[in-house]
Amino acid sequence: MDQNRLKNIINITKKLSVLYLEDNVDVRNQTLKMLNLFFEDIEVGTNGNEGLTLFKERNKYESTSFDLIITDIEMPEIDGISMINKIREFDKKIPILIFSAHSRTDYFLKTIDAGIVGYILKPYNIEQISNSLEKLIEKEDLSYLNEHILVLEDGFIWNSEKNTLYKNEEIVKLTKSELKLFRLFSNTKTALKSYDDIEIYIFGDITSNTKRVRNLMSRLKTKLDFDLFESIYGHGYKLKHKKD
C-alpha cells in the first residue's frame, strides 16, 4: 500500500474509538503495536466477558459508544461470537472485525450471521490490517471524517484543518497569498473559481486585468515544479484533484 493511501486511512481511523479483545498476551501486544498506528483511543480486554463490560460502560457513561470492535473468536469465559451476539442486542450497527486463527467454514458462517464486516486470519500484518480498515471505511461510509484532506495530483495533499500543503509527507512552505489560494479552492472541491473570485479573496479588490492572478499561479507552479491549478481559458482556474 502506498504512503498516501495509508496516510488517508490513518487520518480517518485516528478519530475512531476501538474496543480490542484478545486473550493471548503475545498476540495482543504485537497487534496493539500495529493498531496504535491507526487508533488513538483503544480499550483492551482479554475475554468476551470483559468486552461486554467495557462495551456497556462506554454506552452508559459516554455520549457515544465505540466506533469499532476488533475481537478474537476463541476466548475464555465468553467466546467472541457469543459476545458479539450479546452486543447486537444493544447495537445492531457497530462495525466488528474478527482477527482469528480459525479458518473453518462454521466459524465464517457464524460470524456472517453475527453481522461482522471483516475477517483476518492470524498471523496477520500491517498490510492486511490496512486493507481491512480501508474496506471498512468505504463500506461504513466514514469518508466524512476525512473531509479536511484533499488528495491532489502529483503526490500533493492539502490539509484544510492545518492549512498545510504536503508533498510526499513533507510540508511545502507557502506564502500568505498562496495559503489563501488553497483555502479558497478547498471550500468547494471541484468548483471553477473565476479570476474575480480569486482576486477578491486574495487581494481584496478587482483590477481591470488578470495579471496578479496569473503571476501568483506562475510563481506557485515554479515553486512546486508542477502545475496544480488548471487554467480554464477566459474563465479562471480549477484545482487538480487526484482522479480515483
C-alpha positions as CSV (number, residue, x, y, z in Angstrom):
1,M,0.0,0.0,0.0
2,D,1.4,3.4,-1.0
3,Q,2.1,6.1,1.7
4,N,-0.7,8.4,0.5
5,R,-3.4,5.7,0.8
6,L,-2.0,4.7,4.2
7,K,-2.0,8.3,5.4
8,N,-5.6,8.8,4.3
9,I,-6.7,5.7,6.2
10,I,-4.9,6.9,9.4
11,N,-6.4,10.4,9.1
12,I,-9.8,8.7,9.4
13,T,-9.1,5.9,11.8
14,K,-7.4,8.1,14.4
15,K,-10.8,9.7,15.1
16,L,-12.4,6.3,15.9
17,S,-12.6,4.7,19.4
18,V,-11.9,1.0,19.4
19,L,-12.6,-2.0,21.6
20,Y,-9.9,-4.6,21.1
21,L,-10.2,-8.1,22.6
22,E,-7.5,-10.9,22.6
23,D,-6.7,-13.4,25.3
24,N,-3.2,-14.3,24.1
25,V,-0.8,-11.8,25.7
26,D,1.9,-12.1,23.0
27,V,-0.6,-11.8,20.1
28,R,-2.3,-8.9,21.9
29,N,0.9,-7.0,22.5
30,Q,2.1,-7.4,18.9
31,T,-1.3,-6.5,17.4
32,L,-1.5,-3.4,19.6
33,K,1.8,-2.2,18.2
34,M,0.1,-2.2,14.7
35,L,-3.3,-0.9,15.9
36,N,-1.6,2.1,17.7
37,L,-0.5,3.3,14.2
38,F,-4.2,3.7,13.3
39,F,-6.0,4.5,16.5
40,E,-5.5,6.9,19.4
41,D,-8.4,5.6,21.6
42,I,-8.2,1.8,22.2
43,E,-9.8,0.0,25.1
44,V,-8.3,-3.5,25.6
45,G,-10.0,-6.6,27.1
46,T,-8.8,-10.2,27.4
47,N,-12.0,-12.1,27.0
48,G,-15.6,-11.8,25.9
49,N,-16.9,-11.0,29.4
50,E,-14.5,-8.1,29.7
51,G,-15.6,-7.0,26.3
52,L,-19.2,-6.9,27.3
53,T,-18.4,-5.0,30.4
54,L,-16.3,-2.4,28.6
55,F,-18.9,-2.0,25.9
56,K,-21.7,-1.4,28.4
57,E,-19.7,1.0,30.4
58,R,-18.8,3.1,27.3
59,N,-22.5,3.2,26.3
60,K,-23.6,4.2,29.8
61,Y,-21.1,6.9,30.7
62,E,-20.1,8.5,27.4
63,S,-22.2,10.3,24.8
64,T,-21.0,7.9,22.0
65,S,-20.2,4.3,22.0
66,F,-17.2,2.6,20.5
67,D,-16.9,3.1,16.8
68,L,-15.4,-0.3,16.1
69,I,-14.8,-3.6,17.8
70,I,-11.9,-5.9,16.9
71,T,-12.0,-9.3,18.5
72,D,-10.7,-12.8,18.6
73,I,-13.2,-15.7,18.4
74,E,-11.9,-18.3,20.9
75,M,-11.6,-16.6,24.3
76,P,-12.2,-17.7,27.9
77,E,-15.4,-17.0,29.9
78,I,-17.4,-15.8,26.9
79,D,-16.2,-16.5,23.3
80,G,-16.1,-13.9,20.6
81,I,-19.2,-14.9,18.7
82,S,-21.3,-15.2,21.9
83,M,-20.0,-11.7,22.9
84,I,-20.9,-10.3,19.5
85,N,-24.4,-11.7,19.7
86,K,-25.0,-10.1,23.1
87,I,-23.6,-6.8,21.8
88,R,-26.0,-7.0,18.9
89,E,-28.9,-6.9,21.4
90,F,-27.8,-3.4,22.3
91,D,-26.2,-2.2,19.0
92,K,-27.2,-3.6,15.6
93,K,-24.8,-1.5,13.5
94,I,-21.4,-1.2,15.2
95,P,-18.7,-2.5,12.8
96,I,-16.9,-5.6,14.1
97,L,-13.7,-7.1,12.7
98,I,-12.6,-10.6,13.5
99,F,-8.9,-11.4,14.0
100,S,-8.7,-15.2,14.3
101,A,-6.5,-18.3,13.8
102,H,-9.5,-20.3,12.7
103,S,-10.4,-20.7,9.1
104,R,-13.2,-23.3,9.5
105,T,-16.4,-22.8,7.5
106,D,-18.6,-22.9,10.5
107,Y,-16.8,-20.0,12.1
108,F,-17.2,-17.9,8.9
109,L,-20.9,-18.7,8.8
110,K,-21.4,-17.8,12.5
111,T,-19.6,-14.5,12.1
112,I,-21.6,-13.7,9.0
113,D,-24.8,-14.3,10.9
114,A,-23.4,-12.0,13.7
115,G,-23.0,-9.2,11.2
116,I,-19.2,-8.7,11.1
117,V,-17.6,-6.5,8.4
118,G,-14.2,-8.3,8.1
119,Y,-12.3,-11.5,8.9
120,I,-8.5,-11.6,9.1
121,L,-6.6,-14.8,9.7
122,K,-3.6,-15.0,12.0
123,P,-0.8,-14.4,11.6
124,Y,-1.6,-11.0,10.0
125,N,0.5,-8.0,9.1
126,I,0.1,-4.2,8.7
127,E,-0.8,-4.6,5.0
128,Q,-3.8,-6.9,5.8
129,I,-5.0,-4.6,8.6
130,S,-4.7,-1.5,6.4
131,N,-6.7,-3.2,3.6
132,S,-9.4,-4.3,6.0
133,L,-9.7,-0.8,7.5
134,E,-9.8,0.8,4.1
135,K,-12.7,-1.5,3.1
136,L,-14.4,-0.7,6.4
137,I,-14.1,3.0,5.7
138,E,-15.7,2.5,2.3
139,K,-18.4,0.1,3.5
140,E,-19.4,2.1,6.5
141,D,-19.2,5.4,4.6
142,L,-16.7,7.0,7.0
143,S,-15.2,9.3,4.4
144,Y,-16.9,12.3,6.0
145,L,-14.3,12.0,8.8
146,N,-11.6,12.9,6.3
147,E,-13.3,15.8,4.5
148,H,-10.5,18.2,5.5
149,I,-8.0,16.1,3.4
150,L,-7.8,16.9,-0.3
151,V,-5.7,14.4,-2.3
152,L,-4.2,16.3,-5.3
153,E,-2.3,15.3,-8.3
154,D,1.5,14.5,-8.3
155,G,1.5,13.4,-4.7
156,F,0.3,16.7,-3.1
157,I,-2.1,16.7,-0.2
158,W,-3.9,19.8,1.3
159,N,-5.0,19.6,4.9
160,S,-7.6,22.3,5.5
161,E,-7.7,21.8,9.2
162,K,-3.9,22.6,9.5
163,N,-3.8,24.9,6.4
164,T,-0.9,22.9,5.2
165,L,0.3,21.6,1.8
166,Y,2.3,18.3,1.8
167,K,4.3,16.7,-1.0
168,N,5.2,13.1,-0.2
169,E,4.6,13.8,3.5
170,E,6.9,16.8,3.5
171,I,5.5,20.3,4.3
172,V,5.6,22.7,1.5
173,K,6.2,26.3,2.7
174,L,3.6,28.7,1.2
175,T,3.3,32.5,1.2
176,K,0.2,34.2,2.7
177,S,-1.3,34.6,-0.8
178,E,-0.6,31.0,-1.7
179,L,-2.2,29.8,1.6
180,K,-5.3,32.0,0.8
181,L,-5.4,30.4,-2.7
182,F,-5.6,26.9,-1.3
183,R,-8.2,27.9,1.3
184,L,-10.4,29.4,-1.4
185,F,-10.3,26.2,-3.5
186,S,-10.7,23.8,-0.6
187,N,-14.1,25.3,0.2
188,T,-15.6,23.6,-2.8
189,K,-13.8,20.5,-4.0
190,T,-14.0,20.7,-7.8
191,A,-15.6,24.2,-8.5
192,L,-14.2,26.6,-11.0
193,K,-13.0,29.8,-9.5
194,S,-13.2,32.9,-11.7
195,Y,-10.4,35.5,-11.9
196,D,-12.6,37.9,-9.9
197,D,-13.3,35.3,-7.2
198,I,-9.6,34.8,-6.8
199,E,-8.7,38.5,-6.8
200,I,-11.3,39.5,-4.3
201,Y,-10.4,36.7,-1.9
202,I,-6.7,37.1,-2.0
203,F,-6.1,40.8,-2.8
204,G,-9.4,42.3,-1.6
205,D,-10.3,44.0,-4.9
206,I,-10.5,43.6,-8.6
207,T,-8.2,45.0,-11.3
208,S,-9.0,45.5,-15.0
209,N,-6.8,42.6,-16.0
210,T,-5.8,39.1,-14.7
211,K,-2.1,39.9,-14.3
212,R,-1.9,39.5,-10.4
213,V,-3.7,36.1,-10.5
214,R,-1.6,34.8,-13.4
215,N,1.7,35.9,-11.7
216,L,0.6,34.2,-8.5
217,M,-0.1,30.9,-10.4
218,S,3.1,31.2,-12.3
219,R,5.2,31.6,-9.1
220,L,3.4,28.7,-7.4
221,K,4.0,26.5,-10.4
222,T,7.7,27.2,-10.3
223,K,7.9,26.6,-6.6
224,L,6.0,23.2,-6.8
225,D,7.7,22.2,-10.0
226,F,4.1,21.2,-11.0
227,D,1.0,23.0,-12.2
228,L,-1.6,22.2,-9.6
229,F,-4.1,24.7,-10.9
230,E,-5.7,24.1,-14.3
231,S,-6.3,27.2,-16.3
232,I,-9.7,27.4,-18.0
233,Y,-9.2,30.0,-20.7
234,G,-11.3,33.1,-20.3
235,H,-12.9,31.8,-17.1
236,G,-10.5,31.0,-14.3
237,Y,-8.9,28.1,-12.6
238,K,-9.6,24.6,-11.1
239,L,-7.6,22.8,-8.5
240,K,-6.3,19.4,-9.9
241,H,-7.6,16.6,-7.6
242,K,-6.3,13.1,-8.0
243,K,-8.5,11.0,-10.1
244,D,-9.9,7.8,-8.5
